[in-house]
C-alpha cells in the first residue's frame, strides 16, 4: 500500500514555506557587514525588512525574499558577463 500525506490547507502550506530571518542572519548569509546591508536597503537595492510585531521595533526579512535577491543578482551578473 502506498502512503500519501493528508491534504494540507493552503494557509498551512504557505506558512511552512515562510521563514523569517533576522538582520545578523542576513549579513551572515550574504557575507556582508551590517553597515553594507543598511546601505543596500537605503539605496533601495535590497528588500526592506518587515516589522514582526505591530508597533514594535523587531524586524526581520523573509528568507525567500533574500534568496530571490541572491538569484536575481546571479542572473544580472551572468548578463553583465555576456
DSSP file (Angstrom, degrees, kcal/mol; ACC not computed):
  #  RESIDUE AA STRUCTURE BP1 BP2  ACC     N-H-->O    O-->H-N    N-H-->O    O-->H-N    TCO  KAPPA ALPHA  PHI   PSI    X-CA   Y-CA   Z-CA
    1    1 A X              0   0    0      0, 0.0     2,-0.5     0, 0.0     0, 0.0   0.000 360.0 360.0 360.0 137.4    0.0    0.0    0.0
    2    2 A X        -     0   0    0      1,-0.0     2,-0.4     2,-0.0     0, 0.0  -0.765 360.0-137.7 -92.1 128.2    1.3    3.5   -0.9
    3    3 A X        -     0   0    0     -2,-0.5     2,-0.4     0, 0.0    -1,-0.0  -0.696  19.7-170.0 -86.4 134.2    1.2    6.0    1.9
    4    4 A X        -     0   0    0     -2,-0.4     2,-0.1     3,-0.0     3,-0.1  -0.977  24.7-117.5-123.3 138.3    0.0    9.5    1.0
    5    5 A X        -     0   0    0     -2,-0.4     3,-0.1     1,-0.1     2,-0.0  -0.443  40.0-103.6 -67.1 144.6    0.3   12.6    3.2
    6    6 A X        -     0   0    0      1,-0.1    -1,-0.1    -2,-0.1     0, 0.0  -0.354  49.6 -85.5 -65.4 152.9   -3.1   14.0    4.1
    7    7 A X        -     0   0    0     -3,-0.1     2,-0.5     1,-0.1    -1,-0.1  -0.316  42.3-142.2 -61.1 141.2   -4.0   17.2    2.2
    8    8 A X        -     0   0    0     -3,-0.1     5,-0.1     2,-0.0    -1,-0.1  -0.911  19.9-113.4-107.4 128.8   -2.7   20.4    3.8
    9    9 A X    >>  -     0   0    0     -2,-0.5     4,-2.1     1,-0.1     3,-0.5  -0.271  29.6-114.6 -57.7 147.5   -4.8   23.6    3.7
   10   10 A X  H 3> S+     0   0    0      1,-0.2     4,-2.3     2,-0.2     5,-0.2   0.854 113.9  54.6 -54.7 -41.6   -3.3   26.3    1.6
   11   11 A X  H 3> S+     0   0    0      1,-0.2     4,-1.9     2,-0.2    -1,-0.2   0.880 110.3  45.7 -62.9 -38.8   -2.6   28.6    4.5
   12   12 A X  H <> S+     0   0    0     -3,-0.5     4,-1.8     2,-0.2    -1,-0.2   0.862 110.2  54.1 -72.0 -35.6   -0.7   26.0    6.4
   13   13 A X  H  X S+     0   0    0     -4,-2.1     4,-0.9     2,-0.2    -2,-0.2   0.922 110.7  46.4 -63.7 -43.7    1.3   25.1    3.3
   14   14 A X  H >X S+     0   0    0     -4,-2.3     4,-1.3     1,-0.2     3,-0.8   0.917 110.3  53.1 -64.0 -44.0    2.3   28.7    2.8
   15   15 A X  H 3< S+     0   0    0     -4,-1.9    -1,-0.2     1,-0.3    -2,-0.2   0.846 104.1  56.3 -61.8 -34.1    3.3   29.1    6.5
   16   16 A X  H 3< S+     0   0    0     -4,-1.8    -1,-0.3     1,-0.2    -2,-0.2   0.782 108.9  47.7 -68.5 -25.6    5.5   26.0    6.2
   17   17 A X  H << S+     0   0    0     -4,-0.9     2,-0.3    -3,-0.8    -1,-0.2   0.709  95.7  87.5 -86.7 -22.2    7.4   27.7    3.4
   18   18 A X     <  +     0   0    0     -4,-1.3     2,-0.4    -3,-0.2    44,-0.0  -0.606  49.6 172.6 -85.2 136.1    7.9   31.1    5.1
   19   19 A X        -     0   0    0     -2,-0.3    44,-3.1     2,-0.0     2,-0.5  -0.981  20.4-146.9-141.9 129.8   10.8   31.7    7.4
   20   20 A X  E     -A   62   0A   0     -2,-0.4     2,-0.4    42,-0.2    42,-0.2  -0.832  16.2-169.7 -96.7 129.8   11.8   35.0    9.0
   21   21 A X  E     -A   61   0A   0     40,-3.1    40,-3.2    -2,-0.5     2,-0.1  -0.921  17.0-124.4-119.2 149.3   15.5   35.6    9.4
   22   22 A X     >  -     0   0    0     -2,-0.4     4,-2.0    38,-0.2     3,-0.3  -0.317  31.8 -94.7 -89.6 171.1   17.0   38.5   11.4
   23   23 A X  H  > S+     0   0    0     36,-0.4     4,-2.4     1,-0.2     5,-0.2   0.882 122.7  50.9 -51.5 -49.2   19.5   41.1   10.4
   24   24 A X  H  > S+     0   0    0      1,-0.2     4,-2.3     2,-0.2    -1,-0.2   0.889 109.3  51.0 -61.0 -40.7   22.5   39.2   11.7
   25   25 A X  H  > S+     0   0    0     -3,-0.3     4,-2.5     2,-0.2    -1,-0.2   0.869 108.8  51.8 -65.6 -36.6   21.5   36.1    9.8
   26   26 A X  H  X S+     0   0    0     -4,-2.0     4,-2.5     2,-0.2     5,-0.2   0.934 109.6  49.5 -64.9 -45.3   21.1   38.0    6.6
   27   27 A X  H  X>S+     0   0    0     -4,-2.4     5,-1.8     1,-0.2     4,-1.2   0.911 113.1  46.8 -59.2 -42.7   24.6   39.5    7.0
   28   28 A X  H  <5S+     0   0    0     -4,-2.3    -1,-0.2     2,-0.2    -2,-0.2   0.904 112.0  50.3 -65.4 -41.3   26.0   36.0    7.6
   29   29 A X  H  <5S+     0   0    0     -4,-2.5    -2,-0.2     1,-0.2    -1,-0.2   0.891 119.4  36.5 -64.9 -39.8   24.1   34.6    4.6
   30   30 A X  H  <5S-     0   0    0     -4,-2.5    -1,-0.2    -5,-0.2    -2,-0.2   0.569 103.6-129.4 -89.3 -10.0   25.4   37.3    2.2
   31   31 A X  T  <5 +     0   0    0     -4,-1.2     2,-0.3     1,-0.2    -3,-0.2   0.923  66.1 124.4  58.5  46.3   28.8   37.6    3.8
   32   32 A X      < -     0   0    0     -5,-1.8    -1,-0.2    -6,-0.2    -2,-0.1  -0.872  63.6 -99.2-129.2 164.6   28.5   41.4    4.2
   33   33 A X     >  -     0   0    0     -2,-0.3     4,-1.9     1,-0.1     5,-0.1  -0.345  31.2-113.1 -78.8 163.7   28.8   43.8    7.1
   34   34 A X  H  > S+     0   0    0      1,-0.2     4,-2.4     2,-0.2     5,-0.2   0.897 118.8  54.0 -61.0 -41.5   25.8   45.2    8.9
   35   35 A X  H  > S+     0   0    0      1,-0.2     4,-2.2     2,-0.2    -1,-0.2   0.891 107.0  51.0 -61.9 -40.0   26.7   48.7    7.5
   36   36 A X  H  > S+     0   0    0      2,-0.2     4,-2.5     1,-0.2    -1,-0.2   0.887 108.8  51.2 -66.0 -38.7   26.6   47.3    4.0
   37   37 A X  H  X S+     0   0    0     -4,-1.9     4,-2.2     2,-0.2    -2,-0.2   0.936 110.5  48.3 -63.7 -45.8   23.2   45.8    4.5
   38   38 A X  H  X S+     0   0    0     -4,-2.4     4,-2.5     1,-0.2    -2,-0.2   0.894 111.4  51.8 -59.7 -39.4   21.8   49.0    5.8
   39   39 A X  H  X S+     0   0    0     -4,-2.2     4,-2.1     2,-0.2    -2,-0.2   0.918 108.8  49.2 -63.7 -45.1   23.4   50.8    2.8
   40   40 A X  H  <>S+     0   0    0     -4,-2.5     5,-2.2     1,-0.2     6,-1.3   0.892 113.0  47.8 -62.3 -39.8   21.8   48.4    0.3
   41   41 A X  H ><5S+     0   0    0     -4,-2.2     3,-1.3     4,-0.2    -2,-0.2   0.929 110.8  50.9 -66.2 -45.0   18.4   48.9    2.0
   42   42 A X  H 3<5S+     0   0    0     -4,-2.5    -2,-0.2     1,-0.3    -1,-0.2   0.849 109.4  51.0 -62.0 -35.2   18.7   52.7    2.0
   43   43 A X  T 3<5S-     0   0    0     -4,-2.1    -1,-0.3    -5,-0.2    -2,-0.2   0.542 114.2-118.8 -79.1  -6.8   19.6   52.7   -1.7
   44   44 A X  T < 5S+     0   0    0     -3,-1.3    -3,-0.2    -4,-0.4    -2,-0.1   0.664  84.6 115.9  78.0  16.1   16.5   50.5   -2.5
   45   45 A X  S   <S+     0   0    0     -5,-2.2     2,-0.3    -6,-0.2    -4,-0.2   0.719  71.0  46.2 -88.0 -24.5   18.7   47.7   -3.8
   46   46 A X  S    S-     0   0    0     -6,-1.3    -2,-0.2    -9,-0.1    -1,-0.1  -0.915  98.8 -93.1-122.1 145.7   17.8   45.2   -1.2
   47   47 A X        -     0   0    0     -2,-0.3     2,-0.1    18,-0.1    -2,-0.1  -0.250  43.2-115.8 -58.3 140.0   14.3   44.3    0.2
   48   48 A X        -     0   0    0      1,-0.1    -1,-0.1    -7,-0.1    12,-0.0  -0.435  32.7-107.0 -72.9 149.5   13.2   46.2    3.3
   49   49 A X        -     0   0    0     -2,-0.1     2,-0.4    12,-0.1    12,-0.2  -0.320  29.6-123.4 -71.9 161.8   12.7   44.3    6.5
   50   50 A X  E     -B   60   0B   0     10,-3.2    10,-2.1    -2,-0.0     2,-0.4  -0.848  22.6-112.1-106.1 144.3    9.2   43.7    7.8
   51   51 A X  E     -B   59   0B   0     -2,-0.4     8,-0.3     8,-0.2     3,-0.1  -0.615  23.8-158.1 -73.7 127.5    8.1   44.7   11.3
   52   52 A X  S    S+     0   0    0      6,-2.7     2,-0.4    -2,-0.4    -1,-0.2   0.830  77.9  31.2 -80.0 -32.7    7.5   41.5   13.2
   53   53 A X  S >  S-     0   0    0      5,-0.7     3,-3.0     0, 0.0    -1,-0.2  -0.992  95.0-108.3-128.2 124.4    5.1   42.9   15.9
   54   54 A X  T 3  S+     0   0    0     -2,-0.4     3,-0.1     1,-0.3    -2,-0.0  -0.259 107.1   7.6 -52.5 127.9    2.8   45.8   15.1
   55   55 A X  T 3  S+     0   0    0      1,-0.3    -1,-0.3     2,-0.0     2,-0.1   0.430 110.7 116.2  79.7  -1.4    4.1   48.9   16.8
   56   56 A X    <   -     0   0    0     -3,-3.0    -1,-0.3     2,-0.1    -5,-0.0  -0.342  68.6-130.9 -94.5 176.9    7.3   47.1   17.8
   57   57 A X  S    S+     0   0    0     -3,-0.1     2,-0.2    -2,-0.1    -1,-0.1   0.633  71.8 105.9-101.0 -18.3   10.9   47.6   16.9
   58   58 A X        +     0   0    0     -5,-0.1    -6,-2.7    -7,-0.1    -5,-0.7  -0.445  46.9 178.1 -70.0 131.0   11.8   44.0   16.0
   59   59 A X  E     +B   51   0B   0     -8,-0.3   -36,-0.4    -2,-0.2     2,-0.3  -0.885   6.8 175.3-128.6 161.8   12.2   43.5   12.3
   60   60 A X  E     -B   50   0B   0    -10,-2.1   -10,-3.2    -2,-0.3     2,-0.4  -0.939  24.4-118.5-154.4 174.6   13.1   40.5   10.1
   61   61 A X  E     -A   21   0A   0    -40,-3.2   -40,-3.1    -2,-0.3     2,-0.5  -0.938  27.9-114.5-121.0 142.3   13.4   39.5    6.5
   62   62 A X  E >>  -A   20   0A   0     -2,-0.4     4,-1.8   -42,-0.2     3,-0.7  -0.662  23.2-142.1 -72.6 125.7   11.6   36.8    4.6
   63   63 A X  H 3> S+     0   0    0    -44,-3.1     4,-2.8    -2,-0.5     5,-0.2   0.846 101.1  59.5 -60.5 -32.3   14.2   34.3    3.7
   64   64 A X  H 3> S+     0   0    0    -45,-0.3     4,-2.3     2,-0.2    -1,-0.3   0.872 104.1  50.5 -64.1 -35.9   12.5   33.7    0.4
   65   65 A X  H <> S+     0   0    0     -3,-0.7     4,-2.2     2,-0.2    -2,-0.2   0.908 111.8  47.5 -66.0 -42.0   13.0   37.4   -0.4
   66   66 A X  H  X S+     0   0    0     -4,-1.8     4,-2.1     2,-0.2    -2,-0.2   0.930 112.7  48.8 -64.5 -45.5   16.7   37.2    0.4
   67   67 A X  H  X S+     0   0    0     -4,-2.8     4,-2.2     1,-0.2    -2,-0.2   0.901 111.1  50.1 -61.5 -41.2   17.1   34.0   -1.6
   68   68 A X  H  X S+     0   0    0     -4,-2.3     4,-2.6     1,-0.2    -1,-0.2   0.885 108.0  53.6 -65.5 -38.0   15.3   35.6   -4.6
   69   69 A X  H  X S+     0   0    0     -4,-2.2     4,-2.4     2,-0.2    -1,-0.2   0.911 108.4  50.0 -61.5 -42.3   17.6   38.7   -4.3
   70   70 A X  H  X S+     0   0    0     -4,-2.1     4,-2.2     2,-0.2    -2,-0.2   0.931 111.7  47.7 -61.7 -45.8   20.6   36.4   -4.5
   71   71 A X  H  X S+     0   0    0     -4,-2.2     4,-2.3     1,-0.2    -2,-0.2   0.884 111.0  51.4 -63.4 -38.6   19.2   34.6   -7.6
   72   72 A X  H  X S+     0   0    0     -4,-2.6     4,-2.5     2,-0.2    -1,-0.2   0.900 109.7  49.9 -64.4 -40.4   18.4   38.0   -9.2
   73   73 A X  H  X S+     0   0    0     -4,-2.4     4,-2.5     2,-0.2    -2,-0.2   0.893 109.5  51.8 -63.7 -39.7   22.0   39.1   -8.6
   74   74 A X  H  X S+     0   0    0     -4,-2.2     4,-2.2     2,-0.2    -2,-0.2   0.932 110.9  47.0 -62.2 -45.7   23.3   35.9  -10.1
   75   75 A X  H  X S+     0   0    0     -4,-2.3     4,-2.0     1,-0.2    -2,-0.2   0.911 113.0  49.0 -63.0 -42.7   21.2   36.4  -13.2
   76   76 A X  H  X S+     0   0    0     -4,-2.5     4,-2.2     1,-0.2    -1,-0.2   0.888 110.3  51.6 -64.2 -38.9   22.3   40.1  -13.5
   77   77 A X  H  X S+     0   0    0     -4,-2.5     4,-1.7     1,-0.2    -1,-0.2   0.897 108.9  50.1 -64.7 -40.5   25.9   39.1  -13.1
   78   78 A X  H  X S+     0   0    0     -4,-2.2     4,-1.0     1,-0.2    -1,-0.2   0.867 110.5  49.9 -66.3 -36.3   25.6   36.5  -15.8
   79   79 A X  H  < S+     0   0    0     -4,-2.0    -2,-0.2     1,-0.2    -1,-0.2   0.876 109.1  52.0 -68.9 -37.0   24.1   39.1  -18.2
   80   80 A X  H  < S+     0   0    0     -4,-2.2    -2,-0.2     1,-0.2    -1,-0.2   0.861 109.0  50.9 -65.7 -34.8   26.9   41.6  -17.4
   81   81 A X  H  <        0   0    0     -4,-1.7    -1,-0.2     1,-0.2    -2,-0.2   0.749 360.0 360.0 -74.2 -24.3   29.4   38.9  -18.3
   82   82 A X     <        0   0    0     -4,-1.0    -1,-0.2    -3,-0.2    -2,-0.2   0.472 360.0 360.0 -78.5 360.0   27.8   38.1  -21.6
